[in-house]
Structure formats: structure tokens, C-alpha cells
């Protein structure tokens, strides 16, 4: 049952567009920043731990979701695009 659900989710994510994959992948950046920046807030250590867990988890979810949407071909396409931008 669980494997079937994960398989359906993975198939759905892979059917999304390249642009959607890039957007989802870029969404992980603010979550990573917030997961560590919240340590500066004047709140209890327990609340900081909960916030860090939630925000870091969201960052990882966006990261892996974006990579699943992009797939290997999309990742290579994005990598080549970045190389071309750097060489200009």
C-alpha cells in the first residue's frame, strides 16, 4: 500500500514541467535560510527546535520534490544552463 502511494506521487511529480521543477527547487533556499535564521529569535530552545525541524523539513521536501520533478535530464539541462551563464 505504502509503496504504491509513493510510486503514484513520484509518477505525478515527474509529469510536471521543467519550469515547475526549477521553481520548487528554488523554494528550498528561503526555507534553508529561515531554518537557521530563526535561531536568532528570542524564544525558548524548544520552540527553536520545533521551528528548525519544520523549516529544515520543508527545505528538504522542496529540494527532493524539485529534483524528482526535474529528473536526470532536467538536472543536466539546468547544469548546462548554469555553465553557459557563467562563461558569458
Secondary structure as UniProt FT lines:
FT   HELIX           2..14
FT   HELIX           18..37
FT   HELIX           38..40
FT   HELIX           45..87
//
